[in-house]
Amino acid sequence: MKQSFIIFIALLLLPQTLVFAAEATKPQPNVVFIISDDQGARDYSFMQHPQIKTPHIDKLASQSLAFSNGFVPSSVCCPSLATIITGLYPHQHKVTSNDPPLPKAGKSNGDRGSTAELDAQWVALLDQVPTLPRLLSGAGYMSFQTGKWWQGDFKHGGFTHGMTQGNRHGDKGLTIGREGLQPIYDFIADSRKQQKPFFVWYAPMMPHTPHTPPDRLFKKYSALTDSPHIARYWAMCEWFDESCGELLGYLDREKLAENTIVIYVTDNGWIQSPSAAVFAPKNKTTPFDAGHRTPILVRWPAQVTPAKSNSLASSIDIMPTVLAALEIPVPPDLKGINLLDQKVVESRQYLFGEDYTIRAQMLNDPSANILWRWVTDGRWRLVLPRTYEAEGSLKIIPSDKYLIPALKATLQSAQPMLYDLEADPAEEKNIASSQPEIVAKLRAKLDAHWTPKSAAP
């Protein structure tokens, strides 16, 4: 009788036991980051651009939790990418600029030493903070860097594998996308052979200059605009979309898509000049909204319900979102949120950002490099130039070609800039003087978030 009872209980528990066993053997999710390079936030057909066609990213957006109100904290490539890989603001990871400071004449104490010394110290900054590849490595993942990468050898990011070996912004890694995706396919095949989950950093230099799209795409868009420069940029956006389609199609063919988290984001915004192969004002390298806007997409079939969200999202959220999904502890210094936690997302009220000199002035002092800080609640956007009253404040160097005269003037006057993004999305009218209460409220939030030493009262 006792034995029969035990068998009966065992039979009752068998389905649950099988479920537990299945869960225990379920493979860990793979992770793929797709990072566009210098692309406007509206320059996709799913974001209602009237000419640009991006069918593959459109499909990805339809399968994702899609944030149309996304931002990056800095409008320059290098610090923006460092934020994506660390989940930290530039003032935290200290990669504030595209390039390290120049040596200081007459200095021999190492503070502003040789170019080689400063370059080595600069690329090693990420050695001092947690990065997503390092945390994933501890969980058994293999990781692969391709495309844009500024911090020297890929190992500085904690990647187990990679293409970039040390030159400024990517060297061999920059062939990815423009010359096919075979290195990614080979890496994924290797990880599967070793029965390990994988993380892929796909950050091609696309649609980034040089704008050299296939002739078939250039001809297509030349018929839609009088500017060959705009036509080339639009064509680059579609060429980049085609490369995304190749990667996503590979995941489908290899039956990997179902258990792969795909994150899409761009490093910073872009407005194409109609008269030259350069960006127009008020986007990349500036404190304006267009330089920081990006859609952010999170796709994880069977785990994340596709939906459109107008809530505020930031690239600082990407790392904590992935870690939470993989049940890996989130480092305590991360200020981002889990984008898959709807209540937390909907309760967010503010996003912050910071923009710096293109070349750093000091290696380990973000306060010495800061040009602007900004905060937005979705409608109001406050931009604070660094102040000049404080001792030790930075003086703009004449060789900083990226600072157009109007931006130099904002720094020299140190006046706040407040914009109503609902009424003035192009940020044409600074209304700070007529809205002192809003300025004071937003500045208090911004100062509580981070106050540079030279900007302190």
N, C-alpha and C positions, 0 to 999 in steps of 0.2 A: 504493500500500500504506500509506504513512504517513498519507494523508488518510483512508483507510478506518478506520485505527486510531483517529484523533482523533474521527471520527464515532461509532465504537463506544463510546469512553470517555464522550463527551458524552451518548449515550443512556443509559448506565449511571447517570450523575450527574443525569439529568433529574428523576427523582422527588424526589431530595433538594433539588435546586435549586428545584423548585416549592414544597416544604415551607418552605424558607427565605424564599421570596418571599411565601408566605401569611402566615408569622409576621411579616414586615416590614410587611405591610399590615393586620394584625389591629388593630382599634381598641382604644385604651386602655380599661380598665374604668371604668365610672362608679362613683360612691360615694354611698350614701345612709345618713345617720345618722337613726335614729328614737330620740328621747330622751323617755321618759316623765317626767312631772313630779309628784313626791310620790306614789309608789305603793309599797305594801309588796311585798317580794320574793316573797311567797307568793300575791299577789293576782291569780292567773291560773289558768285551769283546767288548763293544762299543768304548773303547779306544785302541783296537787292542792288548790286552794281548793274547798271544798265547795259554794259558791253562785255565785261570780263566773264568768261565761262569757266567754271570750276566744278564739273560734274562729280568728280571723285571725292573732293572735300565736302561738296553738298551732301553726297550720300553718307559720308562719315558723320556729318552734323545731324542728319535725320536719324541716325542710329545712336546718338550720344545724348548725354545731359549737356546741353549747349548753352553756354553763357555768352550772350551778346554784349554784355556790359563788363567786359574783361579789361584788365590793365597789366602793364609791367611797371615796376617802380622807377626804372631809369630808361631814358630814350636813346641809349647807346649800346652797341652790341655786347662788348666784353662784360661790363657789370651786369647787364641783363641776363646773359647766359650763366654767369656765376651765381646769380640769384636762383635761377631755375634748378641748378645742380645742387644747391645747398639749402634752399628754402629760407635763406637769410637776406635781409636788406643789405645794400652795399656798405652802409656804415657799420654793419656787423662783420661781413666777410672781408671788407677793406679793399676789395677789387673795385675801386670806384671809377676807374677810367679805362680807356683803351690801352694806354701805354704807361710804363713806369716813369718816375721823374728822371730828368737829365742829371748827370753828375754836377756837383757844385764846385766851381773853381776854388782851389786852395784848401779843400777839405780833405783830410786824411783819416778822419775818425770813423769812417764807415757809414756815417749818417747819410752822406750824399757822395758815395764813393764812385768807382768806375762803372761804366755802362754795363759791363759783364756782371759785376756784383749786383747791381740794381735789378737787372733782368732776372737773375737767379732768385733774388729775394721776392721779386714780383710774382713769378710763376709759382713760387712755393707757398703763396698765401693760402691756397686751398688745402695745403697739407695740414694746416692748423685747425681746420673746422670739419665737422662731419659732412660728408657728401653722400648723395643717394647711392652711387655705385659701391662705396665702402660699406654702407649699412646693408645693402643687398648681398654683398659678398659674404658677410657674416651669416646670412640666411641661406647660403649655398648657391647663389646666383652667379652666372657668368655675365659680363657686361661688355658692350662694344661701343666705342666712340667713333663716329664718322662726322664729316662736315666741319662746321665752324668750331674752333676750340682755341682759345687764346692763352691758356695757362701751360705753355710748353708741352712736354710729353704727356700723352693721355693718362699716364700713371698718376700724375698730380691730382687728377680727379677721382682716383680710386678705381678706374676701369681696369678690368682684367685683360682686355684686348682693345686695340684701337688702331687708327690710321695716322693720326697726327704725331709727329716725332719731335717737334720743338720750335718750328718757325712761327712767326707772328700770324695769328688767327687761323692756322689750319694746315698748311703745307699739303701733304699727300691726301689729307682728309677732304680737301676741297674738290676732289674729282668726283665724289659721290653725287649721284643724281644727274649731274651734267654728263657723266660717262657711264651711266648705268648703276645698278645696285648689287652686282655680283658679290662684292665683299660682305655685304649684309647677309645674303643668302648662304654664303660659305660659313659664316660665323654661326648662324642659326642651325645649320646642318651639323656643325661640330658640337654645339650645345646639346642637341637632341641625341647625338651619338653618345655623349657623356651622361645623358639622362639628367641634365641640369636645367632649371628654368633660366631664362635669359632676359636681359635688359638691353634694348637698342636705343642709342642716341642718334637719331637721324636729323641732322641740322645742316642740310646742304646750303651752299652759297647761292640760294635761289629764293625769290627773284632778284636778289642783290646784284648790283653792277659787278662786272660788265654785263649789260643787257645784250646778250647774244643768242636770241631764241632761234629755233629752226626757221628757215625761210618760209615754210608753209604757214606758220603761225604769224610771222611778221606781215605777210601779205594779207592774211585774214583781217588783222586789226588795222592795217594801213588803210583799208577801205572804210574804216569807221571814224577816223580822225585825221585832221590835217597835219598833226605833229608826229614826225617819225619817232621822236623820243617817247611820247606817250604810247604810241603803237608798240614799240619794243618792250616797254614796261608791261603793258597789258599782255603781250605775248609771253613774256617771262612768267607771269602769274599762271597762265594756262599750262606752260611747260612744266612748272613746278607741280601743278595739280596732276599732270600726267604721271610724274614720278611718284606722287603719293598713291595714285591708282595702282601703279606697279607693285608697290610695297604692300598695300592692303590686299591686292589680288593674290599675292604670294601667300599671305597668311590664310586667305580663304582656301586656296588650292591645297595647301599643306595641312588643312584642317586644324589650324592653330588659332583662328580668330575667336572661337568661342571662349577660350581660356587665356585671352590676352587683353590686358588693359592698354588701351591706346589713348594717349594724351596729345592734343593738338594745341599749339600756341605759336605766336610770333615773337621775335626778340624785341622789335620796336616798330613804330609806324613809318609810313612813307607817303609823301606827296610828290608825284613826279613833276618836274619842271617841264613845261611845253617847249622851252627854247634851248635846252641843253641836257646832256646826259647826267644830270645831278638832281638832288632833291630840292623842292621848293621850300620857302620859309615855313615856319610853324609846324614842323614835324620832327624828324630825327635830329638829335643833338640839342633840342630846345626844350623849354619847360612846358610847352603847350600840349593840350589834350591829345591832338592827333599823333604825337610822337609816342604816346603811352598806350593807346587803345589796341586791343586785340580780341578776337573771339577766343574762348577757351572751351575745348571739347573734351569730354570724358566718355569713352566707350568701353563697356565691359558687358558683353552679351550675357543675358540670363541673370545678371547681378545688378545692373544699373538700368532703370527704366528710361528710355529716350524721352526727353522733354526739353522745352525751351524755357530758359530762365533769364529774367531781367535783373536779377540780384547782382550786387557787386561781387566781382571775383578778381583775383590777382594771381600772378605767377608765383608769389610767395606761398600760395595754397597748394601748389602742385605736389611738392614733396610730402607735406603732411597727409594729403589725400591718398597718395600711393602707399605710404607707410601704414596708414590706418586700414586700407583695404587688405594689405598683406599681414596685418596684425603684428607689425614690428614697432617697438616703442619709438615715439617721436622725441627727438632731442629737445630739451627744455627751452632752448633759446629761440626756437621757431615761433614766429608770431602769426603764421598763417593758420587757416582753418581747414577742416575736412569738408571738401565741396560735396561729398556724398551725404552729409548730415544736414538735412533740409532745414531743421529748426535753427541750427547754428548759422547757416547761410542767410536765412531770412531775418535773423536778429542783428546781422552786421549793419553798422551805420556809417562807417567811414573807411576810406582807403587812403594810403599814404604813398608818397614817392619822393625821390631825391635825384637831382641831376648835378653832374660834376664837370670839371675841366676835362677836355679830351685827353690831355696828358696830365698825369698826377703831378702835383707840386711836392707832396710829401708821401713817403711810402706807407707809413703806419698811422696816419692822422687824417681820417675822412673830413674832419672839420677844416683842415687846410685846403681841401680840394672842392668843397661844396660850392655850387653856384646858386641853386634854387632848391627849395623844398616845396612840396605841394600836398594838399589834402582835398578830397572830394566826398560829398555825401550822395553823389549821383546827380544832383541838380546844381548845387553851388560848388565852385572850384576856386580855391585860394592858392595863389603862388606867391611865395615869399623869397625875394632875392636875398642873398647873404648881406648882412649889414656891414657898413664900412666904419661905423663908429668905434667898434671894439678893437682893442689893441691886437696886433698880429693878423688883422684881416688880409685876405688875399687881394693883390692888385692884378688886374687883368693884364696878361702879357700880350703885346701887340701882335705876336706871331700866331695867336690863336685864331686862325682863319675861319673857324666855324662860328665864331661869335659875330653875328651881323650887327651893324651899328645900333639898331633898335634894342637888341638884347643887351649890349654894353650899357646903353642908357638906363635900362631897368636896374642893372646892378649898381650903377653909380648913384642913382637916386635912392636906391634901397626902398622903393615904395611897393606896398603890396598890390597884387593884381587879383581882382575878384571877378569871376565870370558866372553868368547865369546860363548854364549849358542847355536849358530848355528853350530859352528865348534867343540865345546867342551861341549856337553850337560851334561856330567858327572862331569864337573868342575874339571878336572885333572890338568890343566895348568894355573897358575896365570900369567897373562900377564900385570899386572899393570905397571911394570917398563918399558915396551916397548911402552905403550900407555898413556903417561902422560896427553895428552890433553883430552882424553876421561875420565880419572880419575878425572881431574879437573872439567870438565863439569858436570859429574854425582855427584861429591861431592857437588858442588854448589847447585844443585837441592835438594840433601839430607839435607844439612844444612838449606836451606830455608824452607824445610818441618818441620824439628824439629832438634834442636841442644841441646843435653844434656848439663847441666851446666859444668860437668867435661870434656866434649869434646870440649868446646868452645876454639877458638884460644887465 
